[in-house]
């Protein structure tokens, strides 16, 4: 039997982190099965895009680097119309698929948690799918606004950027759990974090450090392999093929595994943001406490 994790209650920093991983462990199969069904088509587009990009990059720039490095007659043979077209198509598809994957993953995670919390652990998978797809453009719009606001804050000075990032990091959770518009989610985020900014900042920092360390660890195999192939270790690279790293299957596989793991780590941050939201919401509004009292009253009447 899976242990039900109550979202709507107050937590300390350590509880938020531990319950984030407990939730992932308890809901691992149904959660990722739901997310995969939603983002699956875009993952296929991503794999096609990364293949086109890798092939076109080597065919165009890799061969040009080889010619430039080891011949005096440097032409533009590699810059053919087909290669350039594949390169541009790969970039466009790559950008589109990455945006779609991360947006839908964010939406699916929060709507999964919403259904889980409202139904005491029972998730309506069809509702999660429908809401995630219907709110796709709202998440895109919110992401653009948040990015502009945080970016503008960093341009003014680093401190304003950090200050606005903390409340704005909860806007997605607010939009989902309160069913608000994009504008209302942004304004509500500053009210929610008021007088709780430092604890929210500390929680985000700790989670960011944990995710960063884990991501770096799984990115090291690809980096080490690249260093070896690029000749950091003497004699490791064939000097007649300086661009062979672009099409090395081992290098691409290690990179894909690194990207996949970093993508999975993204869910840790999203789930943690939901726990942070509910923690702050309980401190300010006692929503979960009132719901518990009402449920007790209803059960007593029955």
C-alpha positions as CSV (number, residue, x, y, z in Angstrom):
1,X,0.0,0.0,0.0
2,X,1.3,3.4,-0.9
3,X,1.4,6.0,1.8
4,X,-0.7,9.1,1.1
5,X,1.2,12.3,1.4
6,X,-0.8,15.3,2.6
7,X,0.1,18.4,0.6
8,X,-2.1,20.9,2.3
9,X,-0.2,21.4,5.6
10,X,2.7,23.4,7.0
11,X,6.2,22.0,6.6
12,X,9.7,22.9,7.6
13,X,12.5,23.1,5.0
14,X,13.7,19.5,5.7
15,X,10.1,18.2,5.5
16,X,9.6,19.8,2.1
17,X,12.7,18.2,0.7
18,X,12.1,14.7,2.2
19,X,8.4,14.7,1.1
20,X,9.3,15.8,-2.4
21,X,11.4,12.6,-2.8
22,X,8.8,10.5,-0.9
23,X,6.1,11.6,-3.4
24,X,8.3,10.7,-6.4
25,X,9.1,7.3,-4.9
26,X,5.4,6.6,-4.0
27,X,4.0,7.8,-7.3
28,X,6.9,6.9,-9.6
29,X,5.1,4.6,-12.1
30,X,1.7,6.3,-12.4
31,X,3.2,9.7,-12.4
32,X,5.7,9.2,-15.1
33,X,3.3,7.1,-17.1
34,X,0.9,10.0,-17.2
35,X,3.6,12.5,-18.1
36,X,5.0,10.3,-20.8
37,X,1.5,9.9,-22.4
38,X,1.2,13.7,-22.5
39,X,4.7,14.6,-23.7
40,X,5.4,11.4,-25.7
41,X,4.7,12.8,-29.2
42,X,7.0,15.8,-28.5
43,X,9.8,13.5,-27.2
44,X,9.7,11.8,-30.6
45,X,9.9,15.1,-32.4
46,X,12.9,16.0,-30.1
47,X,14.7,12.8,-31.0
48,X,14.2,13.5,-34.7
49,X,15.4,17.1,-34.2
50,X,18.5,16.2,-32.3
51,X,19.4,13.6,-35.0
52,X,18.9,16.2,-37.8
53,X,20.9,18.7,-35.8
54,X,23.8,16.3,-35.1
55,X,24.0,15.1,-38.7
56,X,23.8,18.6,-40.2
57,X,26.3,20.0,-37.7
58,X,28.9,17.5,-38.7
59,X,28.1,17.6,-42.4
60,X,28.3,21.4,-42.5
61,X,30.6,22.6,-39.7
62,X,32.5,19.5,-38.8
63,X,33.9,19.0,-42.3
64,X,34.6,22.6,-42.7
65,X,36.7,22.6,-39.5
66,X,38.6,19.6,-40.8
67,X,39.3,21.4,-44.2
68,X,40.2,24.6,-42.4
69,X,42.6,22.8,-40.0
70,X,44.5,20.5,-42.4
71,X,44.3,21.9,-45.9
72,X,45.4,25.1,-47.6
73,X,42.5,24.9,-50.1
74,X,39.6,25.7,-47.8
75,X,36.3,25.7,-49.8
76,X,32.7,25.8,-48.9
77,X,31.8,22.3,-50.1
78,X,30.2,21.4,-46.8
79,X,27.9,24.4,-46.9
80,X,25.4,22.8,-49.3
81,X,21.7,23.8,-49.5
82,X,20.6,20.4,-48.1
83,X,23.0,20.6,-45.1
84,X,21.9,24.2,-44.3
85,X,18.3,23.3,-44.6
86,X,18.7,20.2,-42.3
87,X,20.6,22.3,-39.8
88,X,17.9,25.0,-39.7
89,X,15.1,22.5,-39.6
90,X,16.9,20.7,-36.7
91,X,17.2,23.9,-34.7
92,X,13.6,24.9,-35.3
93,X,12.3,21.5,-34.3
94,X,14.6,21.3,-31.4
95,X,13.5,24.6,-30.0
96,X,9.8,23.8,-30.5
97,X,10.0,20.3,-29.0
98,X,12.0,21.4,-25.9
99,X,9.5,24.2,-25.2
100,X,6.6,21.9,-25.6
101,X,8.2,19.1,-23.5
102,X,9.1,21.3,-20.6
103,X,5.8,23.3,-20.7
104,X,3.6,20.2,-20.8
105,X,5.8,18.5,-18.2
106,X,5.3,21.4,-15.8
107,X,1.6,21.5,-16.4
108,X,1.1,17.8,-16.1
109,X,3.1,17.6,-12.8
110,X,1.1,20.3,-11.1
111,X,-2.3,19.1,-12.4
112,X,-1.3,15.6,-11.3
113,X,-0.6,16.9,-7.8
114,X,-3.8,18.9,-7.8
115,X,-5.9,15.8,-8.6
116,X,-3.8,13.8,-6.0
117,X,-4.3,16.3,-3.3
118,X,-8.0,16.9,-4.0
119,X,-8.9,13.2,-4.1
120,X,-6.7,12.0,-1.3
121,X,-4.3,10.1,-3.5
122,X,-6.6,9.1,-6.3
123,X,-5.6,10.7,-9.6
124,X,-8.0,11.4,-12.4
125,X,-5.6,10.8,-15.3
126,X,-7.9,12.0,-18.1
127,X,-8.5,15.2,-16.2
128,X,-4.8,15.7,-15.9
129,X,-4.2,15.2,-19.6
130,X,-7.1,17.5,-20.6
131,X,-6.1,20.3,-18.3
132,X,-2.4,20.1,-19.2
133,X,-3.2,20.5,-22.9
134,X,-5.9,23.1,-22.4
135,X,-3.6,25.3,-20.3
136,X,-0.6,24.9,-22.6
137,X,-0.7,28.5,-23.9
138,X,-1.4,29.9,-20.5
139,X,1.8,28.3,-19.3
140,X,3.7,29.6,-22.3
141,X,2.4,33.1,-21.6
142,X,3.2,32.9,-18.0
143,X,6.7,31.7,-18.7
144,X,7.3,34.6,-21.1
145,X,6.1,37.1,-18.5
146,X,8.1,35.6,-15.7
147,X,11.2,35.4,-17.9
148,X,10.9,39.0,-18.9
149,X,10.3,40.2,-15.3
150,X,13.2,38.2,-13.9
151,X,15.5,39.2,-16.8
152,X,14.6,42.8,-16.4
153,X,15.4,42.5,-12.7
154,X,18.8,41.1,-13.4
155,X,19.5,43.8,-15.9
156,X,18.8,46.5,-13.4
157,X,20.9,44.7,-10.8
158,X,21.4,41.2,-9.6
159,X,19.5,41.7,-6.3
160,X,16.2,42.8,-7.9
161,X,16.4,39.8,-10.2
162,X,16.8,37.4,-7.2
163,X,14.1,39.2,-5.3
164,X,11.4,38.9,-8.0
165,X,12.5,35.3,-8.9
166,X,11.5,33.9,-5.5
167,X,7.8,34.8,-5.6
168,X,7.5,34.3,-9.4
169,X,8.8,30.8,-9.1
170,X,5.5,29.9,-7.4
171,X,3.3,31.5,-10.1
172,X,2.7,28.2,-11.9
173,X,1.6,26.5,-8.8
174,X,-0.8,29.4,-7.9
175,X,-2.3,29.4,-11.4
176,X,-3.0,25.7,-11.1
177,X,-4.1,25.2,-7.5
178,X,-6.1,28.4,-7.4
179,X,-7.3,28.2,-11.0
180,X,-6.4,31.9,-11.6
181,X,-5.4,33.8,-14.7
182,X,-1.8,34.6,-15.6
183,X,-2.1,38.2,-14.2
184,X,-3.7,37.1,-11.0
185,X,-1.1,34.4,-10.4
186,X,1.7,36.9,-10.7
187,X,0.1,39.4,-8.3
188,X,-0.9,36.6,-5.8
189,X,2.7,35.3,-5.8
190,X,4.0,38.5,-4.2
191,X,1.2,38.5,-1.6
192,X,1.9,34.8,-0.8
193,X,5.6,35.3,-0.2
194,X,5.2,38.5,1.7
195,X,6.9,38.1,5.2
196,X,8.0,34.6,4.1
197,X,10.6,35.6,1.5
198,X,13.7,34.4,3.3
199,X,12.5,30.9,4.1
200,X,11.2,30.5,0.5
201,X,14.6,31.7,-0.8
202,X,16.5,29.3,1.5
203,X,14.3,26.4,0.4
204,X,14.8,27.2,-3.3
205,X,18.5,27.5,-2.8
206,X,18.8,24.1,-1.1
207,X,16.7,22.4,-3.7
208,X,18.7,24.1,-6.5
209,X,22.0,23.0,-4.9
210,X,20.8,19.4,-4.7
211,X,19.5,19.3,-8.2
212,X,22.6,21.1,-9.5
213,X,25.0,18.6,-7.9
214,X,23.0,15.6,-9.2
215,X,22.9,17.1,-12.7
216,X,26.6,17.8,-12.7
217,X,27.4,14.3,-11.6
218,X,25.5,12.7,-14.5
219,X,26.9,15.2,-17.0
220,X,30.5,14.3,-16.1
221,X,30.7,11.1,-18.2
222,X,29.9,13.0,-21.5
223,X,32.3,15.8,-20.5
224,X,35.2,13.4,-19.7
225,X,34.6,11.5,-22.9
226,X,34.7,14.7,-24.9
227,X,37.9,15.8,-23.2
228,X,39.5,12.5,-24.1
229,X,38.3,12.6,-27.8
230,X,39.4,16.2,-28.2
231,X,42.9,15.3,-27.2
232,X,43.2,16.6,-23.6
233,X,44.8,13.3,-23.0
234,X,47.7,12.9,-25.4
235,X,47.2,10.5,-28.3
236,X,43.5,10.0,-27.6
237,X,42.2,11.7,-30.7
238,X,42.9,10.9,-34.4
239,X,44.4,14.2,-35.7
240,X,43.1,13.4,-39.2
241,X,39.5,13.6,-37.9
242,X,39.3,16.6,-35.5
243,X,35.5,16.8,-35.9
244,X,34.7,13.1,-35.4
245,X,33.3,14.0,-31.9
246,X,30.3,15.4,-33.7
247,X,29.2,12.0,-35.0
248,X,30.6,9.7,-32.3
249,X,27.7,7.5,-31.2
250,X,29.1,7.0,-27.7
251,X,29.4,10.8,-27.2
252,X,25.8,11.4,-28.4
253,X,24.5,8.5,-26.3
254,X,26.2,9.9,-23.2
255,X,24.9,13.4,-24.0
256,X,21.3,12.1,-24.4
257,X,21.5,10.2,-21.1
258,X,22.8,13.4,-19.4
259,X,19.9,15.5,-21.0
260,X,17.4,12.8,-20.0
261,X,18.5,12.8,-16.4
262,X,18.5,16.6,-16.2
263,X,15.0,16.5,-17.6
264,X,14.0,14.1,-14.8
265,X,15.6,16.4,-12.2
266,X,13.3,19.1,-13.4
267,X,10.4,17.3,-11.8
268,X,12.1,17.5,-8.4
269,X,12.0,21.3,-8.7
270,X,8.4,21.4,-9.9
271,X,7.1,19.1,-7.1
272,X,9.1,21.0,-4.5
273,X,7.5,24.2,-5.7
274,X,4.1,22.6,-5.0
275,X,5.1,21.8,-1.5
276,X,6.4,25.3,-1.0
277,X,3.1,26.8,-2.2
278,X,1.0,24.7,0.1
279,X,3.3,25.4,3.0
280,X,3.0,29.1,2.5
281,X,-0.7,28.9,1.7
282,X,-1.3,27.1,5.0
283,X,0.7,29.7,6.9
284,X,-1.4,32.5,5.4
285,X,-4.8,31.0,4.8
286,X,-5.1,27.7,6.7
287,X,-7.0,26.3,3.7
288,X,-6.1,22.7,4.4
289,X,-6.9,23.0,8.1
290,X,-10.4,24.4,7.3
291,X,-11.0,21.6,4.7
292,X,-10.0,19.0,7.4
293,X,-12.4,20.5,9.9
294,X,-15.2,20.6,7.3
295,X,-14.6,16.9,6.4
296,X,-14.7,15.9,10.1
297,X,-18.0,17.8,10.5
298,X,-19.5,16.2,7.4
299,X,-18.5,12.7,8.6
300,X,-20.0,13.4,12.0
301,X,-23.3,14.4,10.4
302,X,-23.3,11.2,8.3
